[in-house]
Amino acid sequence: MAEPKFEVYKDAKGEYRFRLKAPNGETIATGEGYVAKAGCMNGIESVKENAPKAEIVDMT
């Protein structure tokens, strides 16, 4: 079975972005644009570290 993965890419403005893909290939999260690749990589690390601790807030 495939694993989830982070893909790093450049958008039309030349900024670095990431998307988190599920094992089935669907995009389940996207990051903001970063001028530097290092900022994008830090964003990925932040998601990895903080997502398991994130609370769910139902706004409905």
mmCIF file of the N, C-alpha and C atoms, coordinates in Angstrom:
data_MODEL
# 
_entry.id   MODEL 
# 
loop_
_atom_site.group_PDB 
_atom_site.id 
_atom_site.type_symbol 
_atom_site.label_atom_id 
_atom_site.label_alt_id 
_atom_site.label_comp_id 
_atom_site.label_asym_id 
_atom_site.label_entity_id 
_atom_site.label_seq_id 
_atom_site.pdbx_PDB_ins_code 
_atom_site.Cartn_x 
_atom_site.Cartn_y 
_atom_site.Cartn_z 
_atom_site.occupancy 
_atom_site.B_iso_or_equiv 
_atom_site.pdbx_formal_charge 
_atom_site.auth_seq_id 
_atom_site.auth_comp_id 
_atom_site.auth_asym_id 
_atom_site.auth_atom_id 
_atom_site.pdbx_PDB_model_num 
ATOM 1   N N  . MET A 1 1  ? 0.842   -1.184 0.000   1.00 0.00 ? 1  MET A N  1 
ATOM 2   C CA . MET A 1 1  ? 0.000   0.000  0.000   1.00 0.00 ? 1  MET A CA 1 
ATOM 3   C C  . MET A 1 1  ? 0.889   1.250  0.000   1.00 0.00 ? 1  MET A C  1 
ATOM 4   N N  . ALA A 1 2  ? 0.507   2.230  -0.758  1.00 0.00 ? 2  ALA A N  1 
ATOM 5   C CA . ALA A 1 2  ? 1.265   3.481  -0.829  1.00 0.00 ? 2  ALA A CA 1 
ATOM 6   C C  . ALA A 1 2  ? 1.147   4.257  0.479   1.00 0.00 ? 2  ALA A C  1 
ATOM 7   N N  . GLU A 1 3  ? 2.069   5.149  0.681   1.00 0.00 ? 3  GLU A N  1 
ATOM 8   C CA . GLU A 1 3  ? 2.081   6.013  1.867   1.00 0.00 ? 3  GLU A CA 1 
ATOM 9   C C  . GLU A 1 3  ? 1.693   7.427  1.455   1.00 0.00 ? 3  GLU A C  1 
ATOM 10  N N  . PRO A 1 4  ? 1.190   8.242  2.406   1.00 0.00 ? 4  PRO A N  1 
ATOM 11  C CA . PRO A 1 4  ? 0.970   9.653  2.079   1.00 0.00 ? 4  PRO A CA 1 
ATOM 12  C C  . PRO A 1 4  ? 2.305   10.321 1.777   1.00 0.00 ? 4  PRO A C  1 
ATOM 13  N N  . LYS A 1 5  ? 2.265   11.412 1.017   1.00 0.00 ? 5  LYS A N  1 
ATOM 14  C CA . LYS A 1 5  ? 3.521   12.094 0.692   1.00 0.00 ? 5  LYS A CA 1 
ATOM 15  C C  . LYS A 1 5  ? 3.281   13.594 0.559   1.00 0.00 ? 5  LYS A C  1 
ATOM 16  N N  . PHE A 1 6  ? 4.333   14.341 0.822   1.00 0.00 ? 6  PHE A N  1 
ATOM 17  C CA . PHE A 1 6  ? 4.355   15.772 0.583   1.00 0.00 ? 6  PHE A CA 1 
ATOM 18  C C  . PHE A 1 6  ? 5.040   16.009 -0.748  1.00 0.00 ? 6  PHE A C  1 
ATOM 19  N N  . GLU A 1 7  ? 4.419   16.799 -1.611  1.00 0.00 ? 7  GLU A N  1 
ATOM 20  C CA . GLU A 1 7  ? 5.027   17.190 -2.874  1.00 0.00 ? 7  GLU A CA 1 
ATOM 21  C C  . GLU A 1 7  ? 5.369   18.671 -2.791  1.00 0.00 ? 7  GLU A C  1 
ATOM 22  N N  . VAL A 1 8  ? 6.595   19.025 -3.158  1.00 0.00 ? 8  VAL A N  1 
ATOM 23  C CA . VAL A 1 8  ? 7.052   20.413 -3.191  1.00 0.00 ? 8  VAL A CA 1 
ATOM 24  C C  . VAL A 1 8  ? 7.128   20.828 -4.657  1.00 0.00 ? 8  VAL A C  1 
ATOM 25  N N  . TYR A 1 9  ? 6.563   21.995 -4.954  1.00 0.00 ? 9  TYR A N  1 
ATOM 26  C CA . TYR A 1 9  ? 6.545   22.466 -6.341  1.00 0.00 ? 9  TYR A CA 1 
ATOM 27  C C  . TYR A 1 9  ? 6.551   23.986 -6.373  1.00 0.00 ? 9  TYR A C  1 
ATOM 28  N N  . LYS A 1 10 ? 6.769   24.549 -7.557  1.00 0.00 ? 10 LYS A N  1 
ATOM 29  C CA . LYS A 1 10 ? 6.698   26.003 -7.748  1.00 0.00 ? 10 LYS A CA 1 
ATOM 30  C C  . LYS A 1 10 ? 5.382   26.328 -8.445  1.00 0.00 ? 10 LYS A C  1 
ATOM 31  N N  . ASP A 1 11 ? 4.724   27.378 -7.959  1.00 0.00 ? 11 ASP A N  1 
ATOM 32  C CA . ASP A 1 11 ? 3.464   27.802 -8.575  1.00 0.00 ? 11 ASP A CA 1 
ATOM 33  C C  . ASP A 1 11 ? 3.726   28.780 -9.719  1.00 0.00 ? 11 ASP A C  1 
ATOM 34  N N  . ALA A 1 12 ? 2.672   29.309 -10.310 1.00 0.00 ? 12 ALA A N  1 
ATOM 35  C CA . ALA A 1 12 ? 2.792   30.209 -11.456 1.00 0.00 ? 12 ALA A CA 1 
ATOM 36  C C  . ALA A 1 12 ? 3.548   31.494 -11.128 1.00 0.00 ? 12 ALA A C  1 
ATOM 37  N N  . LYS A 1 13 ? 3.546   31.889 -9.842  1.00 0.00 ? 13 LYS A N  1 
ATOM 38  C CA . LYS A 1 13 ? 4.267   33.095 -9.422  1.00 0.00 ? 13 LYS A CA 1 
ATOM 39  C C  . LYS A 1 13 ? 5.720   32.806 -9.072  1.00 0.00 ? 13 LYS A C  1 
ATOM 40  N N  . GLY A 1 14 ? 6.127   31.546 -9.168  1.00 0.00 ? 14 GLY A N  1 
ATOM 41  C CA . GLY A 1 14 ? 7.494   31.169 -8.842  1.00 0.00 ? 14 GLY A CA 1 
ATOM 42  C C  . GLY A 1 14 ? 7.722   30.912 -7.366  1.00 0.00 ? 14 GLY A C  1 
ATOM 43  N N  . GLU A 1 15 ? 6.637   30.838 -6.578  1.00 0.00 ? 15 GLU A N  1 
ATOM 44  C CA . GLU A 1 15 ? 6.765   30.567 -5.150  1.00 0.00 ? 15 GLU A CA 1 
ATOM 45  C C  . GLU A 1 15 ? 6.729   29.060 -4.896  1.00 0.00 ? 15 GLU A C  1 
ATOM 46  N N  . TYR A 1 16 ? 7.403   28.660 -3.836  1.00 0.00 ? 16 TYR A N  1 
ATOM 47  C CA . TYR A 1 16 ? 7.408   27.256 -3.436  1.00 0.00 ? 16 TYR A CA 1 
ATOM 48  C C  . TYR A 1 16 ? 6.142   26.952 -2.649  1.00 0.00 ? 16 TYR A C  1 
ATOM 49  N N  . ARG A 1 17 ? 5.538   25.829 -2.943  1.00 0.00 ? 17 ARG A N  1 
ATOM 50  C CA . ARG A 1 17 ? 4.340   25.365 -2.237  1.00 0.00 ? 17 ARG A CA 1 
ATOM 51  C C  . ARG A 1 17 ? 4.470   23.868 -1.989  1.00 0.00 ? 17 ARG A C  1 
ATOM 52  N N  . PHE A 1 18 ? 3.644   23.388 -1.071  1.00 0.00 ? 18 PHE A N  1 
ATOM 53  C CA . PHE A 1 18 ? 3.577   21.948 -0.870  1.00 0.00 ? 18 PHE A CA 1 
ATOM 54  C C  . PHE A 1 18 ? 2.127   21.505 -0.862  1.00 0.00 ? 18 PHE A C  1 
ATOM 55  N N  . ARG A 1 19 ? 1.953   20.253 -1.206  1.00 0.00 ? 19 ARG A N  1 
ATOM 56  C CA . ARG A 1 19 ? 0.641   19.630 -1.066  1.00 0.00 ? 19 ARG A CA 1 
ATOM 57  C C  . ARG A 1 19 ? 0.852   18.266 -0.422  1.00 0.00 ? 19 ARG A C  1 
ATOM 58  N N  . LEU A 1 20 ? -0.075  17.880 0.422   1.00 0.00 ? 20 LEU A N  1 
ATOM 59  C CA . LEU A 1 20 ? -0.051  16.572 1.063   1.00 0.00 ? 20 LEU A CA 1 
ATOM 60  C C  . LEU A 1 20 ? -1.013  15.686 0.299   1.00 0.00 ? 20 LEU A C  1 
ATOM 61  N N  . LYS A 1 21 ? -0.483  14.576 -0.190  1.00 0.00 ? 21 LYS A N  1 
ATOM 62  C CA . LYS A 1 21 ? -1.287  13.640 -0.972  1.00 0.00 ? 21 LYS A CA 1 
ATOM 63  C C  . LYS A 1 21 ? -1.561  12.383 -0.155  1.00 0.00 ? 21 LYS A C  1 
ATOM 64  N N  . ALA A 1 22 ? -2.806  11.932 -0.210  1.00 0.00 ? 22 ALA A N  1 
ATOM 65  C CA . ALA A 1 22 ? -3.209  10.680 0.430   1.00 0.00 ? 22 ALA A CA 1 
ATOM 66  C C  . ALA A 1 22 ? -2.668  9.497  -0.373  1.00 0.00 ? 22 ALA A C  1 
ATOM 67  N N  . PRO A 1 23 ? -2.658  8.312  0.213   1.00 0.00 ? 23 PRO A N  1 
ATOM 68  C CA . PRO A 1 23 ? -2.176  7.137  -0.527  1.00 0.00 ? 23 PRO A CA 1 
ATOM 69  C C  . PRO A 1 23 ? -2.913  6.896  -1.843  1.00 0.00 ? 23 PRO A C  1 
ATOM 70  N N  . ASN A 1 24 ? -4.168  7.347  -1.952  1.00 0.00 ? 24 ASN A N  1 
ATOM 71  C CA . ASN A 1 24 ? -4.925  7.149  -3.190  1.00 0.00 ? 24 ASN A CA 1 
ATOM 72  C C  . ASN A 1 24 ? -4.642  8.232  -4.230  1.00 0.00 ? 24 ASN A C  1 
ATOM 73  N N  . GLY A 1 25 ? -3.726  9.172  -3.913  1.00 0.00 ? 25 GLY A N  1 
ATOM 74  C CA . GLY A 1 25 ? -3.334  10.211 -4.850  1.00 0.00 ? 25 GLY A CA 1 
ATOM 75  C C  . GLY A 1 25 ? -4.105  11.511 -4.733  1.00 0.00 ? 25 GLY A C  1 
ATOM 76  N N  . GLU A 1 26 ? -5.126  11.546 -3.885  1.00 0.00 ? 26 GLU A N  1 
ATOM 77  C CA . GLU A 1 26 ? -5.914  12.766 -3.716  1.00 0.00 ? 26 GLU A CA 1 
ATOM 78  C C  . GLU A 1 26 ? -5.182  13.769 -2.838  1.00 0.00 ? 26 GLU A C  1 
ATOM 79  N N  . THR A 1 27 ? -5.266  15.049 -3.210  1.00 0.00 ? 27 THR A N  1 
ATOM 80  C CA . THR A 1 27 ? -4.684  16.114 -2.400  1.00 0.00 ? 27 THR A CA 1 
ATOM 81  C C  . THR A 1 27 ? -5.578  16.348 -1.192  1.00 0.00 ? 27 THR A C  1 
ATOM 82  N N  . ILE A 1 28 ? -4.973  16.291 0.005   1.00 0.00 ? 28 ILE A N  1 
ATOM 83  C CA . ILE A 1 28 ? -5.766  16.487 1.224   1.00 0.00 ? 28 ILE A CA 1 
ATOM 84  C C  . ILE A 1 28 ? -5.380  17.760 1.973   1.00 0.00 ? 28 ILE A C  1 
ATOM 85  N N  . ALA A 1 29 ? -4.283  18.396 1.584   1.00 0.00 ? 29 ALA A N  1 
ATOM 86  C CA . ALA A 1 29 ? -3.891  19.671 2.194   1.00 0.00 ? 29 ALA A CA 1 
ATOM 87  C C  . ALA A 1 29 ? -2.903  20.369 1.272   1.00 0.00 ? 29 ALA A C  1 
ATOM 88  N N  . THR A 1 30 ? -2.931  21.711 1.313   1.00 0.00 ? 30 THR A N  1 
ATOM 89  C CA . THR A 1 30 ? -1.979  22.503 0.542   1.00 0.00 ? 30 THR A CA 1 
ATOM 90  C C  . THR A 1 30 ? -1.407  23.592 1.431   1.00 0.00 ? 30 THR A C  1 
ATOM 91  N N  . GLY A 1 31 ? -0.186  23.975 1.138   1.00 0.00 ? 31 GLY A N  1 
ATOM 92  C CA . GLY A 1 31 ? 0.475   25.030 1.903   1.00 0.00 ? 31 GLY A CA 1 
ATOM 93  C C  . GLY A 1 31 ? 0.438   26.354 1.166   1.00 0.00 ? 31 GLY A C  1 
ATOM 94  N N  . GLU A 1 32 ? 0.733   27.409 1.885   1.00 0.00 ? 32 GLU A N  1 
ATOM 95  C CA . GLU A 1 32 ? 0.811   28.745 1.306   1.00 0.00 ? 32 GLU A CA 1 
ATOM 96  C C  . GLU A 1 32 ? 2.051   28.856 0.429   1.00 0.00 ? 32 GLU A C  1 
ATOM 97  N N  . GLY A 1 33 ? 2.182   29.965 -0.291  1.00 0.00 ? 33 GLY A N  1 
ATOM 98  C CA . GLY A 1 33 ? 3.362   30.205 -1.107  1.00 0.00 ? 33 GLY A CA 1 
ATOM 99  C C  . GLY A 1 33 ? 4.516   30.738 -0.275  1.00 0.00 ? 33 GLY A C  1 
ATOM 100 N N  . TYR A 1 34 ? 5.713   30.251 -0.549  1.00 0.00 ? 34 TYR A N  1 
ATOM 101 C CA . TYR A 1 34 ? 6.929   30.672 0.140   1.00 0.00 ? 34 TYR A CA 1 
ATOM 102 C C  . TYR A 1 34 ? 7.941   31.159 -0.892  1.00 0.00 ? 34 TYR A C  1 
ATOM 103 N N  . VAL A 1 35 ? 8.618   32.247 -0.593  1.00 0.00 ? 35 VAL A N  1 
ATOM 104 C CA . VAL A 1 35 ? 9.646   32.780 -1.492  1.00 0.00 ? 35 VAL A CA 1 
ATOM 105 C C  . VAL A 1 35 ? 10.842  31.832 -1.536  1.00 0.00 ? 35 VAL A C  1 
ATOM 106 N N  . ALA A 1 36 ? 11.226  31.290 -0.382  1.00 0.00 ? 36 ALA A N  1 
ATOM 107 C CA . ALA A 1 36 ? 12.387  30.408 -0.283  1.00 0.00 ? 36 ALA A CA 1 
ATOM 108 C C  . ALA A 1 36 ? 11.949  28.956 -0.070  1.00 0.00 ? 36 ALA A C  1 
ATOM 109 N N  . LYS A 1 37 ? 12.670  28.042 -0.677  1.00 0.00 ? 37 LYS A N  1 
ATOM 110 C CA . LYS A 1 37 ? 12.369  26.617 -0.507  1.00 0.00 ? 37 LYS A CA 1 
ATOM 111 C C  . LYS A 1 37 ? 12.491  26.200 0.954   1.00 0.00 ? 37 LYS A C  1 
ATOM 112 N N  . ALA A 1 38 ? 13.440  26.805 1.669   1.00 0.00 ? 38 ALA A N  1 
ATOM 113 C CA . ALA A 1 38 ? 13.619  26.478 3.091   1.00 0.00 ? 38 ALA A CA 1 
ATOM 114 C C  . ALA A 1 38 ? 12.353  26.786 3.886   1.00 0.00 ? 38 ALA A C  1 
ATOM 115 N N  . GLY A 1 39 ? 11.672  27.880 3.549   1.00 0.00 ? 39 GLY A N  1 
ATOM 116 C CA . GLY A 1 39 ? 10.421  28.219 4.223   1.00 0.00 ? 39 GLY A CA 1 
ATOM 117 C C  . GLY A 1 39 ? 9.355   27.173 3.968   1.00 0.00 ? 39 GLY A C  1 
ATOM 118 N N  . CYS A 1 40 ? 9.301   26.682 2.744   1.00 0.00 ? 40 CYS A N  1 
ATOM 119 C CA . CYS A 1 40 ? 8.353   25.634 2.388   1.00 0.00 ? 40 CYS A CA 1 
ATOM 120 C C  . CYS A 1 40 ? 8.645   24.361 3.178   1.00 0.00 ? 40 CYS A C  1 
ATOM 121 N N  . MET A 1 41 ? 9.900   24.001 3.264   1.00 0.00 ? 41 MET A N  1 
ATOM 122 C CA . MET A 1 41 ? 10.282  22.797 4.012   1.00 0.00 ? 41 MET A CA 1 
ATOM 123 C C  . MET A 1 41 ? 9.950   22.953 5.490   1.00 0.00 ? 41 MET A C  1 
ATOM 124 N N  . ASN A 1 42 ? 10.127  24.157 6.041   1.00 0.00 ? 42 ASN A N  1 
ATOM 125 C CA . ASN A 1 42 ? 9.746   24.421 7.434   1.00 0.00 ? 42 ASN A CA 1 
ATOM 126 C C  . ASN A 1 42 ? 8.236   24.282 7.609   1.00 0.00 ? 42 ASN A C  1 
ATOM 127 N N  . GLY A 1 43 ? 7.462   24.717 6.610   1.00 0.00 ? 43 GLY A N  1 
ATOM 128 C CA . GLY A 1 43 ? 6.015   24.564 6.660   1.00 0.00 ? 43 GLY A CA 1 
ATOM 129 C C  . GLY A 1 43 ? 5.604   23.103 6.725   1.00 0.00 ? 43 GLY A C  1 
ATOM 130 N N  . ILE A 1 44 ? 6.268   22.275 5.951   1.00 0.00 ? 44 ILE A N  1 
ATOM 131 C CA . ILE A 1 44 ? 5.997   20.831 5.987   1.00 0.00 ? 44 ILE A CA 1 
ATOM 132 C C  . ILE A 1 44 ? 6.309   20.269 7.368   1.00 0.00 ? 44 ILE A C  1 
ATOM 133 N N  . GLU A 1 45 ? 7.453   20.641 7.910   1.00 0.00 ? 45 GLU A N  1 
ATOM 134 C CA . GLU A 1 45 ? 7.817   20.138 9.245   1.00 0.00 ? 45 GLU A CA 1 
ATOM 135 C C  . GLU A 1 45 ? 6.810   20.586 10.297  1.00 0.00 ? 45 GLU A C  1 
ATOM 136 N N  . SER A 1 46 ? 6.294   21.797 10.162  1.00 0.00 ? 46 SER A N  1 
ATOM 137 C CA . SER A 1 46 ? 5.293   22.300 11.105  1.00 0.00 ? 46 SER A CA 1 
ATOM 138 C C  . SER A 1 46 ? 4.010   21.468 11.031  1.00 0.00 ? 46 SER A C  1 
ATOM 139 N N  . VAL A 1 47 ? 3.575   21.145 9.823   1.00 0.00 ? 47 VAL A N  1 
ATOM 140 C CA . VAL A 1 47 ? 2.382   20.311 9.675   1.00 0.00 ? 47 VAL A CA 1 
ATOM 141 C C  . VAL A 1 47 ? 2.627   18.938 10.291  1.00 0.00 ? 47 VAL A C  1 
ATOM 142 N N  . LYS A 1 48 ? 3.778   18.351 10.013  1.00 0.00 ? 48 LYS A N  1 
ATOM 143 C CA . LYS A 1 48 ? 4.098   17.040 10.568  1.00 0.00 ? 48 LYS A CA 1 
ATOM 144 C C  . LYS A 1 48 ? 4.072   17.049 12.100  1.00 0.00 ? 48 LYS A C  1 
ATOM 145 N N  . GLU A 1 49 ? 4.600   18.113 12.684  1.00 0.00 ? 49 GLU A N  1 
ATOM 146 C CA . GLU A 1 49 ? 4.698   18.201 14.142  1.00 0.00 ? 49 GLU A CA 1 
ATOM 147 C C  . GLU A 1 49 ? 3.369   18.555 14.792  1.00 0.00 ? 49 GLU A C  1 
ATOM 148 N N  . ASN A 1 50 ? 2.633   19.495 14.211  1.00 0.00 ? 50 ASN A N  1 
ATOM 149 C CA . ASN A 1 50 ? 1.449   20.034 14.880  1.00 0.00 ? 50 ASN A CA 1 
ATOM 150 C C  . ASN A 1 50 ? 0.138   19.356 14.530  1.00 0.00 ? 50 ASN A C  1 
ATOM 151 N N  . ALA A 1 51 ? 0.023   18.747 13.368  1.00 0.00 ? 51 ALA A N  1 
ATOM 152 C CA . ALA A 1 51 ? -1.252  18.151 12.968  1.00 0.00 ? 51 ALA A CA 1 
ATOM 153 C C  . ALA A 1 51 ? -1.753  17.076 13.924  1.00 0.00 ? 51 ALA A C  1 
ATOM 154 N N  . PRO A 1 52 ? -0.903  16.193 14.422  1.00 0.00 ? 52 PRO A N  1 
ATOM 155 C CA . PRO A 1 52 ? -1.418  15.166 15.348  1.00 0.00 ? 52 PRO A CA 1 
ATOM 156 C C  . PRO A 1 52 ? -1.991  15.769 16.634  1.00 0.00 ? 52 PRO A C  1 
ATOM 157 N N  . LYS A 1 53 ? -1.570  16.995 16.965  1.00 0.00 ? 53 LYS A N  1 
ATOM 158 C CA . LYS A 1 53 ? -2.010  17.644 18.201  1.00 0.00 ? 53 LYS A CA 1 
ATOM 159 C C  . LYS A 1 53 ? -3.176  18.606 17.969  1.00 0.00 ? 53 LYS A C  1 
ATOM 160 N N  . ALA A 1 54 ? -3.543  18.825 16.704  1.00 0.00 ? 54 ALA A N  1 
ATOM 161 C CA . ALA A 1 54 ? -4.566  19.831 16.390  1.00 0.00 ? 54 ALA A CA 1 
ATOM 162 C C  . ALA A 1 54 ? -5.952  19.391 16.860  1.00 0.00 ? 54 ALA A C  1 
ATOM 163 N N  . GLU A 1 55 ? -6.643  20.335 17.473  1.00 0.00 ? 55 GLU A N  1 
ATOM 164 C CA . GLU A 1 55 ? -8.008  20.054 17.885  1.00 0.00 ? 55 GLU A CA 1 
ATOM 165 C C  . GLU A 1 55 ? -8.938  20.263 16.702  1.00 0.00 ? 55 GLU A C  1 
ATOM 166 N N  . ILE A 1 56 ? -10.079 19.620 16.732  1.00 0.00 ? 56 ILE A N  1 
ATOM 167 C CA . ILE A 1 56 ? -11.090 19.798 15.697  1.00 0.00 ? 56 ILE A CA 1 
ATOM 168 C C  . ILE A 1 56 ? -12.110 20.790 16.215  1.00 0.00 ? 56 ILE A C  1 
ATOM 169 N N  . VAL A 1 57 ? -12.356 21.849 15.454  1.00 0.00 ? 57 VAL A N  1 
ATOM 170 C CA . VAL A 1 57 ? -13.334 22.864 15.830  1.00 0.00 ? 57 VAL A CA 1 
ATOM 171 C C  . VAL A 1 57 ? -14.455 22.817 14.798  1.00 0.00 ? 57 VAL A C  1 
ATOM 172 N N  . ASP A 1 58 ? -15.626 22.425 15.231  1.00 0.00 ? 58 ASP A N  1 
ATOM 173 C CA . ASP A 1 58 ? -16.794 22.330 14.343  1.00 0.00 ? 58 ASP A CA 1 
ATOM 174 C C  . ASP A 1 58 ? -17.463 23.701 14.278  1.00 0.00 ? 58 ASP A C  1 
ATOM 175 N N  . MET A 1 59 ? -17.401 24.346 13.114  1.00 0.00 ? 59 MET A N  1 
ATOM 176 C CA . MET A 1 59 ? -17.930 25.693 12.941  1.00 0.00 ? 59 MET A CA 1 
ATOM 177 C C  . MET A 1 59 ? -19.330 25.691 12.318  1.00 0.00 ? 59 MET A C  1 
ATOM 178 N N  . THR A 1 60 ? -19.990 24.521 12.291  1.00 0.00 ? 60 THR A N  1 
ATOM 179 C CA . THR A 1 60 ? -21.325 24.455 11.688  1.00 0.00 ? 60 THR A CA 1 
ATOM 180 C C  . THR A 1 60 ? -22.400 24.834 12.654  1.00 0.00 ? 60 THR A C  1 
# 
